[in-house]
Amino acid sequence: MSGPSSLPRFTPRRELGRTGFTATSVGIGDVADRTVPREELIATLRRALDAGLNVIDTAPGYEDGLSEEVVGEALRGRREGVFVIDKVDVLDAPVAPQVEESLSRLGLPSVDLFALHAVKSLAQWEQVARPGGALEQLEACVAKGQARFRGISCHHPDALLAAVRSGRCDVVMFPLGPFVDARYVEQVLPLAREKGVGVVSFKTFGAGKLLGDTEGYGRPLQARPRGKVGSGGEARDTPVLPHLSVAECVHYTLTLDPDVMLMGLGFPNEQDAALHAAAAFRPLEDAALRTVRERAHAAIEGKGAVWWNPPSPEVPTR
């Protein structure tokens, strides 16, 4: 494993909404993989922390709790100055026991943000936001000191708009990248900025679909299993279907300018590519943005469901 000296150094850039925390532009997404020894996962995560990244994301459903355990171990002795995000996965079950179980796996008394995970529709937002619902229960956990802030991660622009307008979310997490519904970019992002709500983005690489011949997260295409991405974060075969580069995806997303862009940096070579691309970032002009979007359309075609967009997804017009 190459050491931290091989990586660029990141420094805090701006406040994450109204949290008062000054975050780096890049955050650490899920690194859990049960095919990789735990010690390697911890070392890889610490390598990203050594590069200065100060936002880290996890959830109980990421490898059935392994992600939380790895995050907790990686943060031993270095919790200060890191903004830790965890999730509540089951939105129709009592929240307090889920929060307690997550904190136990992390080995921490509290996190910075608990987010209701994967709110899929406006109707589901209305359900969790009702009196006695998951959001009110989460607010009680914040009042107990188990988190400082609350929010949602979400795959629907209408739900996000309602959540931001409610004033009950300190941070919202949603897709931003070369292939996302236009409303994430044109409506949700500016509204969140206007309201002082922090924005943490994901799907920079479209779950890997934009980079290689995969139906998502390294799973080979079932209909046309060629050019597969193997374990270990390395391409065994050069993609034969249209694809984007890591730099194109990173530069596109950073041009959209979320407070924090999460990336799954589970292997050192993935960290190298993504963080060097982020360090070399310069905002793309409109013509370049259009070109990347057009190529993303071709790169996503035939690679299965785009679950982070509502039905009949649109793409940004900017």
C-alpha positions as a printed Julia matrix, in Angstrom:
318×3 Matrix{Float64}:
   0.0    0.0     0.0
   1.42   3.36   -0.96
   1.66   5.81    1.91
   0.0    9.15    2.55
   2.97  11.0     1.12
   1.84   9.86   -2.33
  -1.46  11.69   -1.93
  -2.19  15.39   -2.21
  -3.06  17.15    1.03
  -6.56  18.58    1.5
  -7.46  21.4     3.86
 -10.9   22.47    5.13
 -12.65  24.63    2.57
 -15.98  25.99    3.82
 -18.69  25.5     6.43
 -21.07  22.62    5.99
 -24.33  24.54    5.95
 -25.23  25.9     9.37
 -23.3   23.24   11.3
 -20.31  25.51   11.94
 -17.97  22.71   10.79
 -15.47  23.64    8.1
 -15.29  20.67    5.75
 -12.93  19.51    3.05
 -14.38  19.47   -0.46
 -13.99  15.68   -0.59
 -15.36  13.27    1.98
 -14.76   9.58    2.63
 -17.57   7.28    1.53
 -18.08   3.64    2.45
 -14.93   1.49    2.43
 -16.41  -1.76    3.81
 -15.78  -4.97    1.86
 -15.93  -8.35    3.58
 -13.55  -9.85    1.0
 -10.78  -7.54    2.27
  -9.05  -8.06    5.64
 -10.3   -5.66    8.3
  -6.8   -4.35    8.96
  -6.48  -3.31    5.31
  -9.84  -1.51    5.4
  -8.8    0.41    8.51
  -5.43   1.3     7.01
  -7.06   2.5     3.79
  -9.49   4.69    5.68
  -6.7    6.14    7.82
  -4.74   6.83    4.65
  -7.59   9.09    3.5
  -7.66  10.8     6.89
  -3.91  11.3     6.64
  -4.54  13.15    3.36
  -6.6   15.65    5.37
 -10.13  14.53    4.51
 -12.33  15.39    7.48
 -15.82  14.08    6.63
 -16.62  10.38    6.81
 -19.84   8.56    6.0
 -21.14   5.19    7.14
 -24.38   3.28    7.71
 -25.46   0.09    9.48
 -26.49  -1.5     6.18
 -23.05  -1.14    4.62
 -21.82  -4.73    4.85
 -24.1   -5.47    7.81
 -22.37  -3.21   10.31
 -18.79  -3.81    9.16
 -18.51  -0.26    7.84
 -19.42   1.23   11.22
 -16.94  -1.04   13.0
 -14.14  -0.1    10.59
 -14.91   3.62   10.9
 -14.88   3.37   14.69
 -11.55   1.56   14.74
  -9.98   3.93   12.22
 -10.98   6.9    14.38
  -9.45   5.58   17.59
  -7.26   8.38   18.9
  -8.15  10.73   16.04
 -11.84  11.49   16.43
 -11.32  15.22   16.97
 -11.75  17.34   13.85
 -13.62  14.68   11.87
 -17.3   15.09   10.96
 -18.86  11.64   11.29
 -22.1   10.87    9.45
 -24.15   7.77   10.25
 -27.59   6.68    9.1
 -30.9    5.33   10.33
 -31.69   2.61    7.81
 -35.16   1.38    8.77
 -37.52   4.33    8.59
 -40.67   2.58    9.83
 -39.05   1.06   12.95
 -38.2    2.76   16.25
 -35.21   5.05   15.76
 -33.65   5.08   19.24
 -32.59   1.4    19.25
 -31.06   1.79   15.79
 -29.06   4.82   16.93
 -27.86   2.99   20.03
 -26.8   -0.07   18.01
 -24.89   2.09   15.53
 -23.06   3.97   18.27
 -22.18   0.64   19.87
 -20.65  -0.67   16.65
 -18.76   2.6    16.2
 -17.6    2.56   19.8
 -18.49   6.25   20.05
 -20.8    8.11   22.44
 -22.11  10.29   19.59
 -21.68  11.26   15.96
 -21.97  14.61   14.27
 -24.92  13.77   12.01
 -27.52  11.04   11.89
 -29.41  11.0     8.59
 -32.58   9.12    7.74
 -31.29   6.86    4.99
 -32.56   6.64    1.41
 -35.85   8.54    1.57
 -37.32   7.49   -1.77
 -40.33   9.73   -2.4
 -42.27  12.77   -1.25
 -44.81  10.42    0.35
 -42.07   8.73    2.36
 -40.73  12.11    3.47
 -44.21  13.08    4.64
 -44.42   9.81    6.55
 -41.11  10.25    8.37
 -41.86  13.95    9.05
 -45.29  13.35   10.6
 -45.8   13.77   14.38
 -44.24  10.8    16.11
 -42.44   9.75   12.94
 -38.81   8.86   12.38
 -37.63  12.47   12.14
 -39.22  13.45   15.46
 -37.68  10.36   17.05
 -34.3   11.3    15.58
 -34.68  14.81   16.95
 -35.11  13.25   20.39
 -31.8   11.42   19.92
 -30.13  14.71   19.01
 -31.61  16.28   22.15
 -30.03  13.43   24.17
 -26.61  14.26   22.73
 -26.26  11.18   20.51
 -25.74  13.45   17.49
 -25.32  17.17   16.97
 -27.31  17.4    13.75
 -30.01  15.62   11.77
 -30.86  15.25    8.12
 -31.73  12.86    5.33
 -30.13  11.1     2.42
 -32.53  10.97   -0.46
 -33.16   9.78   -3.99
 -36.0   12.1    -4.95
 -35.86  15.85   -5.65
 -39.43  16.52   -4.5
 -38.71  14.95   -1.11
 -35.51  16.95   -0.78
 -37.25  20.22   -1.59
 -39.85  19.53    1.1
 -37.15  18.52    3.59
 -35.11  21.67    3.02
 -38.2   23.9     3.26
 -39.25  22.21    6.51
 -36.32  23.71    8.4
 -35.85  20.37   10.18
 -32.75  19.18    8.29
 -29.3   20.56    8.99
 -27.74  18.55    6.15
 -29.18  16.84    3.09
 -27.39  14.15    1.12
 -28.26  13.53   -2.52
 -26.83  12.59   -5.93
 -24.7   15.03   -7.89
 -22.63  14.04  -10.87
 -22.62  13.74  -14.65
 -25.84  11.68  -14.73
 -28.46  12.92  -12.28
 -31.96  14.34  -12.51
 -31.81  18.03  -13.41
 -33.82  19.05  -10.35
 -31.05  18.0    -7.97
 -28.84  20.62   -9.61
 -31.31  23.31  -10.62
 -33.71  23.29   -7.65
 -32.44  21.38   -4.62
 -28.86  22.64   -4.58
 -29.68  26.38   -4.77
 -32.53  26.04   -2.26
 -30.27  24.31    0.23
 -27.69  27.08   -0.14
 -30.38  29.71    0.33
 -31.64  28.05    3.52
 -28.21  27.35    5.01
 -28.63  23.58    4.77
 -25.44  21.6     4.24
 -25.07  19.59    1.03
 -23.2   16.3     0.93
 -23.27  14.65   -2.48
 -22.84  11.1    -3.7
 -23.01   9.18   -7.01
 -20.08  11.07   -8.52
 -19.3    7.93  -10.55
 -22.88   6.76  -10.94
 -22.22   3.74   -8.69
 -19.31   2.89  -10.98
 -21.49   2.69  -14.09
 -19.86   5.78  -15.56
 -16.37   4.3   -15.22
 -16.75   0.73  -16.39
 -18.84  -2.14  -17.67
 -20.84  -2.76  -14.51
 -24.44  -2.67  -13.34
 -23.18  -0.89  -10.23
 -20.59  -1.2    -7.45
 -18.38  -3.57   -9.4
 -21.1   -6.14  -10.17
 -20.62  -7.52  -13.69
 -23.23  -6.85  -16.31
 -25.6   -9.79  -16.45
 -26.7   -9.31  -20.04
 -23.23  -8.54  -21.41
 -20.61  -9.54  -18.82
 -17.55  -8.09  -20.48
 -14.93  -5.61  -19.4
 -15.74  -6.47  -15.79
 -14.34  -4.56  -12.85
 -12.85  -6.99  -10.38
 -12.32  -6.87   -6.65
  -9.44  -4.88   -5.3
 -10.49  -1.78   -7.15
  -8.53  -2.69  -10.27
  -9.86  -3.16  -13.77
  -9.14  -6.67  -15.0
 -10.25  -5.75  -18.5
 -10.41  -2.42  -20.24
 -14.06  -1.34  -20.51
 -15.46  -1.95  -23.96
 -18.63   0.08  -23.44
 -18.63   3.9   -23.36
 -17.24   5.31  -20.13
 -15.92   8.46  -18.49
 -12.64   9.02  -16.7
 -12.33   9.48  -12.95
 -11.15  13.05  -13.54
 -14.15  13.91  -15.73
 -16.58  12.71  -13.06
 -14.74  14.42  -10.22
 -14.28  17.73  -12.03
 -17.91  17.76  -13.18
 -19.23  17.19   -9.66
 -16.89  19.7    -8.04
 -17.98  22.28  -10.62
 -21.54  21.84   -9.34
 -20.03  22.81   -5.96
 -21.57  20.73   -3.17
 -20.21  21.48    0.29
 -18.75  17.96    0.36
 -18.45  15.39   -2.42
 -18.4   11.88   -0.96
 -16.48   9.21   -2.81
 -16.08   5.54   -1.99
 -12.33   5.35   -1.55
 -12.06   1.71   -0.59
  -8.72   0.86   -2.21
  -5.45   2.8    -2.36
  -5.43   2.96   -6.15
  -8.97   4.38   -6.09
  -7.83   6.98   -3.58
  -4.86   7.87   -5.74
  -6.97   8.45   -8.85
  -9.82  10.29   -7.15
  -7.78  12.51   -4.85
  -5.25  13.49   -7.5
  -8.18  14.4    -9.75
  -9.74  16.48   -6.98
  -6.46  18.23   -6.23
  -6.1   19.18   -9.91
  -9.66  20.53  -10.11
 -10.48  23.64  -12.07
 -14.15  24.52  -12.73
 -15.44  23.31  -16.08
 -16.9   25.77  -18.58
 -20.48  25.26  -19.77
 -19.4   23.65  -23.03
 -17.26  21.12  -21.17
 -20.11  20.35  -18.78
 -22.41  19.66  -21.73
 -19.85  17.36  -23.32
 -19.41  15.33  -20.13
 -23.2   15.03  -19.72
 -23.58  13.79  -23.27
 -20.87  11.2   -22.76
 -22.44  10.19  -19.45
 -25.7    9.41  -21.27
 -23.83   6.99  -23.49
 -21.85   5.56  -20.57
 -24.94   4.76  -18.48
 -26.93   3.1   -21.27
 -27.49  -0.63  -20.94
 -26.06  -0.84  -17.41
 -29.24  -1.42  -15.45
 -31.4    0.65  -13.16
 -30.48   4.22  -12.26
 -32.04   3.99   -8.81
 -30.85   7.4    -7.65
 -33.12   9.16  -10.15
 -36.91   9.21  -10.12
 -38.67   7.56  -13.08
 -37.96   9.23  -16.44
 -34.77  10.92  -15.22
 -33.75  14.23  -16.64
 -30.19  15.43  -16.83
 -28.9   18.88  -15.94
 -29.32  21.58  -18.55
 -26.6   23.82  -17.17
